[in-house]
């Protein structure tokens, strides 16, 4: 009897979620600005990153970003990212996605500069549990001078359908970072199933 009550409760929750799906659609048309605190080994740094995504057609998106960080000892790191990806819409409030990007990095120190070219591959999920709350999780592999795999966990609170603020945490072998920032959503075209 308890199993049937539990199953009925789950079914009711699924029907309620489906009836409010239009309020929880996940959009891939956005720009974001984030403050970054990072740690590479024993060096601490901070800076900002600017990024975005655009739904080109059907399930295809383009992604891009720019990150600038200042570390202890006068070390500056900048990374430019450009790429694309594919989104699988599981339901209106839950997506799986995969992206691939080219990375251009530059390190400036008191002793000289160094430029590197690399790539990044990302696979993850995005879910809107409520019209004002979104959560994201992804596994990322980046190869720029050294390679590293890291997990990103993030969440945003929507003040309006166009503006959200949130936090993300990157946990890796060599680099850990914490970001705080805002996202602006435009267009709002929905990825199709």
Secondary structure, 3 states (H helix, E strand, C coil): CHHHHHHHHHHHHHHHHHHCHHHCCCECCEEEEEEEEEEECCEEEEEEEEEEEEEEECCEEEEEEEEEEEECCCEEEEEEEEEEEEEEEEECCEEEEEEEEEEEEEEEECCEEEEEEEEEEEEEEEEEEECCEEEEEEEEEEECCCEEEEEEEEEEEECCCCEEEEEEEEEECCEEEEEEEEEEECCCCECCC
